[in-house]
């Protein structure tokens, strides 16, 4: 279950990924917060958090990008990504895989 977050909370961290959720609890869309004022009637925002075995982009401090399955989050805040062969690696940033390049690559090309 994801935690509902307010617009004020999102505005304080524009790097948050959010789920736009319908009133019936179905996730309508997942996106990086980029200035959305408020959800439309019948929808709410929830902060996106990866779930076990979800495909995600992992970004290291060296700016390397890997597409792997989410394997967990360490107490130090690092995300763990699992390769197809079962090896686990730690990363600083985890973003949802939504069929596009990671936001850091897309943001650098603007």
N, C-alpha and C positions, 0 to 999 in steps of 0.2 A: 504494500500500500504506500502510495506517495503522500507526502505532506502538502496540504494546501498552503499556498503562500500568498501574501497580499501584494498589491502593486508596489507599496512602499518597500517591501523586502526585495522585490525584483530590481527596483531602481537603484538600490544600493550595491547590487552586483550584476552588472550588465553581461557578465560571462556565464550567468546561469542558463541552463537548458531547461525549458519548461514543456510540460504536456498541457495541451488545451483539452479539457475533459468536458464531455457533455453531462448534463444533469443526471443521466442514467448511469454514469460511471464509465462509459466507454471513452477511451482516448481517441480524440479526433485528429490530433496532429502533435508532433514533437518538433520544437524549433529552438534556436538560440534567441534569447531575449534581445530584441533590437529596437526597442522603443514602442512596444505595444502599450497603449494606454490602459485598456481594460478589455476583458473578454466580452463578447457579445452576449446578449440575454440567452440563458439556457446553457452557458458554458462557464467553466472556472479554470483557473491556473493551478497547476501542481508542479512542484520542482521535480525535474527528472533525476532519478537515481538509477544506476545500472542494476540489473538483476542478474543472477547467476546464469551463465551461458548465453547471455545476450551478446550479439555482435556489436562491437564498439571500435572506435578509433582510439588508439593509445598514442600519446605524444610524450616523448622523453625530454629531458633538459637539453639534449643535443639537437632538438627539433627533428627527430626521426619519427616517422608515422608508421604505425602498424595496425592492420585490421585483424583483430583476434576476438575470441570469446572472453567475456568478463569472468574472472575467477575469484574475485574477492577484493576487499579493501583492507589495508594494514592500519594498525593504530597510528602510524606516523602520517597517514593521509594518502599514501601511495596506492595506486590502483594496480591490480594484478591481472595480466592478460595471459590467456592460455593458447599456445600454438596448436595447430592441427595434430602435432605429434605428442601433445600433452605437456610440453615444457612450459614453465611459468616464469614470466618476467615482470618486473615492477616498473611502473610509469608514473609520471607526475600528473598527467592530464588524461581524462577519459571523456570521450564525447559519444553520443549515440550514433550508430550507423543508420543514416536515413537515405541511403542510396546516392550520397553526394560525397565530394571530397571533404576532409576536415575543415572546420571554419578557419583555422589558422592559415591554411593554404589559400582558401577563397578570399579571406580578408586581405592578404598580401597582394592579391591580384587586382584589387579595386583601384 
